[in-house]
Structure formats: C-alpha cells, structure tokens
Amino acid sequence: MNRNDAYALLCEYTQTESLRRHMLAVEAAMRAYARKFGEDEEKWGIVGLLHDFDYERWPTLPDHPLQGAAILAQRGYPDDVIYAIKSHAGDDIPDCPRVSRLDKTLYACDELTGFITAAAMVRPTRIGGLQAKSIRKKMKEKAFAAAVNRDDIVRGAEALGVDLNEHIQFVIDAMAGIAEQLGLAPPPSS
C-alpha cells in the first residue's frame, strides 16, 4: 500500500476534478491528524485519499462505499483501511459503526473539508487567512452549501473528542498547506 498506487486508483475511478480535490483535502486533514495523534501518516492519508474513489461510479448508498470496499479488498488493502472507508457512510452500512480513532477522524473530516472548500471559494483570498469563526458563521446560513450536513460536522468533532472550533481551524490549516492543489490559493496580486 503506497500513495502513488492509491492516487492511480483514485484517478482510474474518478474523473471529476472537484471530487479529486475533495479527496486530496480529506487526505491532508487525515495526515495532519495522524501526525498529531502519533499514528501512521501514510495509512491515514490513504484512507482520506480513497474514501470516495468509488463515488462517481456508484453514488448511491450502500453501493458507495461497498463497491469500493470490494475493489480495495481485491487489491490487497488492509482490513482496517477498508473498514474505515466503509464506516464513513455511517448508519447506511450495516454492522459498520465507527469504532477506531481512524474511523472517527475520517468521519470528522469528510463533510468539514467540503464546507471549508465552499466557504473559501467565496472569499477573495480563498483559504488564505480563513478562520474557524467564519466557518461557524457560514454554518448558520442554511442556504449556503446546503448539501453539506452540518450535523455530521458537529457530531464528527464530538465523536473525535475535540473542540469544534479547534477542529475546524486544524482542518483549515491542513488544507491551506496544499491550497494550490485544492484550487484554494489566493489569486495572484495584479
């Protein structure tokens, strides 16, 4: 299991740039949390990178993530990686509760990265200088990024046992580290 192979698998199944960027954002957040928790950064990063690789072909639960889980098993990915990816779908996957720190971190980062991306895209400086308080304010606007489940964001931080504001800022900072790849870098000054 290595990142190059995981990225090739992602690209094989995912053509949409925005979905690829989402998975890169989750990867960045997962790697940052792995460093913070003293976990295997490569493994955690790959979980973030591959969590939605099957979504474009099988967007309906439970096909997503079960189709992807079967592909990962065929390719020899470890059971805990596959389980974490399956568990991010939550109650829609029977007998797959989020139990490990890896499972809970993926859940905590998934929806949040999408919301941060949406918030950054409407700012002149994109992710540059973005603060948790701005995200919290946007979360109150029901029409903004309406497809993002705010309850999942809140429950994710709770399940991980971290303060919501600290979690949001931590993920912003992780994403800012790869802002160019995510299309979130501040535009060049004229």
N, C-alpha and C positions, 0 to 999 in steps of 0.2 A: 504494500500500500504506500504510494507516494503521491505527492501533489500533482506532478506532471501527468500521471495516469488519470488521476481524479479529474483534472481540468479537461483532459481529452475526452473523457466520458461525458462530462457536462456539455461540452461543445457538440458532441455527437448527437445528443438528445435535445439540446436547447439552442434554438436559432435566434430567439428574441434578445436583443441587446439589453433591454431593461430587466429581463429575468436573469440574465447572466450577471448583470451588475448587482442585482439583489443578492444573489448567492455569494458574490465577492464581498459584499457588505457584511453579510452574516459570517462569512469566513473571518473577516478582520475582527469582528466583535468576539467570535469564539476563540481566536488565537490570543487576543488580549486577555480574556478571562482565563484561559489556560495558563498564561504567564502569571497572572495574579494569584491563581489557586495552586500553582506548582504542579500543574497537570501536563500531559503530553500535548504540546502545542501542535504538532503535525496531525495527530489523530483528531483533536478538537477542530482544527482548521478544516480538515477534510469533511468532517460531519457538517460543518456550516456550508462548505462549498457544494456538497452533493445533496443537501436536504430537499431541494426542489427540482433536481435534474430531470425527473420524470413528469413534471407538472404539465409541460407543453403538450405532451402526447396523451397523458391521462389526467385531465384536470379535475375529474370528479372523484370524491371520496367514495369508497375506500380504495379505488384503483390507484389514486395518488394517496399515500406513498407505497402501497403494497406491490404495485408493478415494479417500482424502482427497487424495493427491498429484494425482490426475486432476482433482479439483474445483478444487484450488488452481491448477493449470495453466490450466484453463478461465477462471478469474477473473483471470489475468494476474500471479500471484505470481512473483517472481524464481526462477530455477533453483536458486540456492544455498539459498534458503529451503526449497524443495520437497525438495531433496536432503538437507538436514539433518534434516528431518522423516522422510523415508524411512529415513535411516541410523540413527535411534534404535532401530529394530527389529532392527538388527544382522544376524546371520548368516541370519536368516529372509528377508531381501530380497537376492536375488542381485545381484552387481555393485554393491553399495552400501556399501562399507566407510566407516567414519568416518575422514575424512582431514583436514578443516579444524578449526581451533580451535572454530568454531561447532558442528560436528557432535559433537565430543568433549565440549563443555560441556553440550549438551543431554543426551547420554547420562549424563554425570556427575551431573546434577541431577535427572533424572526419577525414578528409584527412591528416591533420597535424600529428596526432598520428601515422598513418600508415607510413608516411615518416620518422618520428623520429625513429620509430622501425627499419625500413630498414637501416637507417644510423648508428644506434647504433650496429646493428648486424655485421657490417663490421669493427668495432673498437675493438682493443684488450681489452680495458677497458669497452666495451659496452656503457651503458648510463653514466657511471661514468665520470665526467668532460666534458661531451658533451656541446658545446656552440652553440648559435644561428648562429654565423658566419660560423660554419662548415656546418650547415643545409643549410644556404643560398648558400654556395659554391656548395653543392651537388645538390641543386635545379637547378643549371645551367647545370648540366650533364643530358642531355635528356635521355640517355640510363639507367641511374641509377633509379631504382624504377619507371620504365616507366609507370606503370599503375596508379600511383598517379597523380591526376590532380593538377598541380602547380597553375593554375589559381584559383581553388577553395580555395587553401591555402591563396593566396593573397586577393581574394575577401572576404573570411571569416573574415580576420583581419580588412579589411576596413569596412565591414558591422557591425562589433562589435565596431568599432571606437577605435581600439588600434593599436599602432605601431607594424609593422610586426615583427621586431627583438625582441621586448619585449614580444610579444605574443608567439613566438617560444620558448624563454627562459622560460617563465612562464609554458608552457605545458611540456617542458623537465623536469623542476623541479618537476612538479606534478607527472609525470611518474616515475621519479627517486625515489620518495617516496615509490613506490611499485615495484621496479625493480626486486625483487625476483619473485613475482607473474607473471611478464611480461616476464621472461626469459632474462632480460637485465642487471642483476647484473654482476659486474666484476668477471671474473673467479678467484678462489682462487689461491693465490701465491704458487708456488711449492718450 
